[in-house]
Amino acid sequence: MEGKGFERYSRQMMLPQIGEEGQRRLARSSALIVGVGGLGSPIALYLTAAGVGRIGLVDADTVSESNLQRQVLYVESEVGLPKVEMARRRLVALNSTVEIETYNCRLDESNAEEIIGRYDIVVDGCDNLRTRYLIDSVCGRLKKPYVFGAIGAMSGQVSVFHYGECPRSYAELFPTAEEEATGVAGVVGTTPAVVGSFEANEAIKILAGFGNILSGRLLHIELDSLQISIIDF
């Protein structure tokens, strides 16, 4: 890493956990973000800022006014426009060295394996249980790490599936949809910011090759009471 690249990433390259080799690993890596809403916004911003070499964005929605309270990728003038294209524009402006690929579609059985197969890791920014089970199934078949995140009003959960020597799956943790504790109703804007940042951090650790990963463990955060717990499963 020299010149402009060194200056851009100098603060994280100072860390012994990353250094020049970790930064090179990030530059050679790729990540798919499924959903670029409340969770996907901080995930995309921080992975782009960190220098992940290639990032894919999957989302079929357009920006709505109600998104702006928590989806910090977007601005008022973009209401009604495709999220993935507006997100790409913002991310390229943040870091032009990162390749941003967009999929203005829903991830489903017809395209999931093809899209996921192009990336090293999948990071969950969606709010759809069916999509999560699909990501889990495809990542299991393709042996791709799956960074999971979910939010409720002022709470959230984060874990990592299909990673490490004893990989666990989303379906093992939540055998039925009713067993997932968080929902997608009302939410304060800082909740996806915090949970999405934890997800981005797990992805950076996996791609750069350092740290203890939340594989086989579920992080639970309660922002109103400031309670944080980790449950082994």
Beta strands, then each sheet from edge to edge (+ up, - down):
strand 1: 30-34
strand 2: 54-58
strand 3: 99-103
strand 4: 121-124
strand 5: 146-151
strand 6: 155-161
strand 7: 217-222
strand 8: 227-232
sheet 1: 3+ 2+ 1+ 4+ 5+ 6- 7+ 8-
end
